[in-house]
Amino acid sequence: MGFFLEVLIGGLLTGVLYSLVALGFVLIFKASGVFNFAQGAMVLMAGLALVQLIEPTYIGLWHFVGIGALVAAVAGLLILRVVRGGTLAAAKGDWRAKLPALVGVGAGLVGGLLALAGGAKGWPLWLAIPAAIAVMVAVAWVVERWVLRPLVNQEGIILFMATLGITFFIDGFSQTLFGSNVYPLNIGLSKDPVFLLENVFEGGILVNQLDISGAIIAGVLVAGLAVFFQKTRIGRALRAVADDHAAAQSVGIPLNWIWFIVWSVAGIVALVAAIVWGSKLGIQFSLTFLALKALPVLILGGFTSVPGAIVGGLLIGAGEKVAEVYFPVVTKFAFGTAMPGGIEYWFAYVLALVFLLFRPQGLFGERIIERV
Amino acid sequence: MDKKTFGLAAMALAGAIGLGGIAAPAFAQNEQFIPILSYRTGAYAPNGIPFANGMSDYYRMINARDGGINGVKIQFEECETGYATDKGVECYERLKAKGPTGAAFFNPLSTGITFALTEKAPVDKIPIITMGYGRSESRNGAVFTWNFPLLGTYWTAANIAMQHIAKEMGGFDKLKGKKIALVFHDSPYGKEPIPMLTEMSKLLGFELVLLPVTHPGVEQKSQWLQIRQQRPDYVLLWGWGVMNSTSVKEAAAVGYPRDKMLGVWWSGAEPDVLPAGDQSTGYKALMLQHGAGKFPVHADMLKFAVGKDGSQTKPDEADDVLYNRGMVNAMLGVEAIRTAQKKFGNKPLTGEQIRWGLENLDLSDARLKELGFEGALKPLKISCTDHEGTRFGRVQQWDGKQWKVISDWYEGDDKLLAPMVRDVSAKYADEKKIAPRDCSKES
């Protein structure tokens, strides 16, 4: 019984971490109806950027100059956007039309020079995290400007294929930019195991502290997202866009700006996932495979539900771990020979498919009824 | 055609011409083409990069120091496989006919790709070198004419690993009733040692617990919770890439002692332990004869190759385990070409001619010393019946900063290995309708 509980708790905690990746998918799907296959690649890019900025084992001085310029330019443009509030749209030919370019280039130059002065020593965590966020915001801008905007009004499958392309681009580009090794990430989270109920079960129930920290971080993130969606103006606009693009546009919600925001938020969620998973596994290419783990979570929880991503993650995490451990026991009982496991990768999909048969929209997904 | 369309067409034409220039480098007639199947991106890149660096730097060094192999320059080209079998086959098809005489040989650096190429090699007449990996039964050259699992197969590795565990426990008789867990990459590579370990478990009376880990190996919680529950006396690790460091981290997470873990020689390099930090201290791994550190040839590598002419190696990485392994692998190929040149002349040779060179490769202690590999390798002699050539290995342990050799040489027990190779290769020959060669008539 103690062992079963240990496997179950371990699975549940891993499931919370799956939810972290699934959340990024849900956010973008909710706001734009795009199934963003690139979420796993975004986790990799965010993680690589962060870890190389903290401890540059691969990148050199010019990388820092470039990222310093990028961070400053992103910050400058965001500040300008907030100050102008989208209300000071200038006519063509007016000097104010050139303001974003001027601010971007000016802030970029200042940032680049500051980074040059700082050298390639690596940045403290308080600077590296915002810088990694800026990198992800820049990715969001590029995606919105160069991929989504030209494809507006296209079929969902076209947009999905576009995100497949983005996935391969980000995978390759981020490794070219930040290296392909396994980079340890240590932000001070304890990795020691703790033993619960030692007086009840022999040896107690082992729980990894890192998994607990990950679950807490995921909880805080979900709470933050809930507030963002429900209580802020941008959050309400996001929900409006999610419900009906055309109606939202007709009441003056700028679609492009909303898409940029939502991809930026997904980038920040990717960074949080990278921090938690990276502390556990090191920052490395295999983080992209987490996207594949998020798929059954989404099928199970529904593509449009934040609580669904959490519950789906818990069910998949616990289900696959229990199945992996007890598969040899079950096969021995059924066939007389214990077959080795190695089933957890596909078992998650089987579990999701079973749910799909009974509840196609997922546990918390919206049931769409189209009347003819 | 309007201006815009004309412009686009002109750009496309210019691009095509430019690409054509890149895609078709001119080969001099006196060059030997050697393809390198590498993986510098993807899940296995941390291990693939140093290996590819070691190989390409060695070819670079031979060209710069000696002007090639007896005057025949080496023309080499990398092809990225990402450790994926389909991409590996694609690379093979793309490169097999390159150069004046086609590819000299292929080093797939993946057991999966090796399985796929094993049936293509006899058709194209190109040898497949699988140093320390691949199909274990391919040691039998009578059946596997084109496969060369030089230096050691996984059955040899499994046998050596059990010898070491038995020695630590006080003898083979002490293994009776013990529990040995195999945590393995759930792929052809990871499954290779199972027949040998199963055979030894029957002979010696230990229980073998099999714990597969799915690709790429970042999810191992279930396996290590089972280890915590079952408490095996030793854990054998058959991982690759990120799976290895994850295993070490998970072992630490469940409190399994690292000095009771023994990895295969593909689980015993710097990228396998460094990501786990202090948690790796005490972890052991087999050595494919050589380890980390410099041997005499490194002086020439640093002088002629490292950091020069397209080399991607940093000087402080030029003696890591996998860099050295890539170098050893390249050296064996170069020496096979040299051997073949003695029979066929100092000119670019075909795959078929180089296959002869591989089968007649004989590296004595004296020759290894001349080549600068003294102390790193045991003498090696390939024959028609034995494409492995030598069956020695050692054990190293990570002390937190570097690998330290902690054992003497072990030799794979041929009383166990030879009958298994004979039986399994005979079965393969039967299935594939291959008539085994009569090795007594080969010269």
Contacts between the chains, C-beta under 8 A, distances in Angstrom:
chain1	res1	chain2	res2	distance
A	3	B	225	7.5
A	3	B	229	5.1
A	6	B	225	6.0
A	6	B	228	7.9
A	7	B	222	7.0
A	7	B	225	5.6
A	10	B	221	5.2
A	10	B	222	7.9
A	10	B	225	6.1
A	11	B	221	7.6
A	14	B	219	7.6
A	14	B	221	6.1
A	171	B	41	7.7
A	172	B	41	6.4
A	175	B	41	5.2
A	175	B	45	7.3
A	180	B	40	6.4
A	180	B	41	5.7
A	180	B	42	7.6
A	180	B	45	3.6
A	180	B	46	6.5
A	180	B	49	6.5
A	181	B	45	7.3
A	181	B	46	4.6
A	181	B	49	7.6
A	181	B	271	6.7
A	182	B	46	5.1
A	182	B	242	5.8
A	182	B	245	6.1
A	182	B	271	6.2
A	182	B	274	7.8
A	182	B	275	4.2
A	183	B	275	7.5
A	184	B	274	7.6
A	184	B	275	5.2
A	184	B	276	7.9
A	184	B	277	6.0
A	186	B	277	7.9
A	191	B	249	7.8
A	191	B	252	7.5
A	191	B	253	7.1
A	191	B	279	7.8
A	193	B	253	5.5
A	193	B	254	6.9
A	193	B	255	6.6
A	203	B	228	7.8
A	206	B	225	7.4
A	206	B	228	6.5
A	206	B	253	7.9
A	206	B	254	6.2
A	206	B	255	7.8
A	208	B	253	5.3
A	280	B	249	7.7
A	281	B	218	5.3
A	281	B	242	7.2
A	281	B	246	6.1
A	281	B	249	7.5
A	282	B	242	7.6
A	282	B	245	6.7
A	282	B	275	4.2
A	284	B	43	7.4
A	284	B	46	7.1
A	284	B	242	5.5
A	284	B	275	7.7
A	285	B	41	7.3
A	285	B	42	5.5
A	285	B	43	4.9
A	285	B	45	6.4
A	285	B	242	7.8
A	286	B	43	4.7
A	286	B	216	4.6
A	286	B	217	7.7
A	286	B	218	4.6
A	286	B	242	5.1
A	287	B	218	8.0
A	289	B	43	7.4
A	289	B	216	6.2
A	289	B	218	6.8
A	320	B	222	7.9
A	321	B	221	6.3
A	321	B	222	5.0
A	321	B	225	7.8
A	324	B	222	3.9
A	324	B	223	7.8
A	325	B	222	5.1
A	325	B	225	6.6
A	325	B	226	5.9
A	340	B	210	4.2
A	340	B	211	6.9
A	340	B	212	5.1
A	341	B	211	7.2
A	341	B	212	6.0
A	341	B	222	6.9
A	341	B	223	7.7
A	342	B	186	4.2
A	342	B	212	3.3
A	342	B	213	7.2
A	342	B	214	5.5
A	344	B	214	6.6
A	344	B	219	6.6
A	344	B	222	6.2
A	345	B	214	4.2
A	345	B	215	7.8
A	345	B	219	7.7
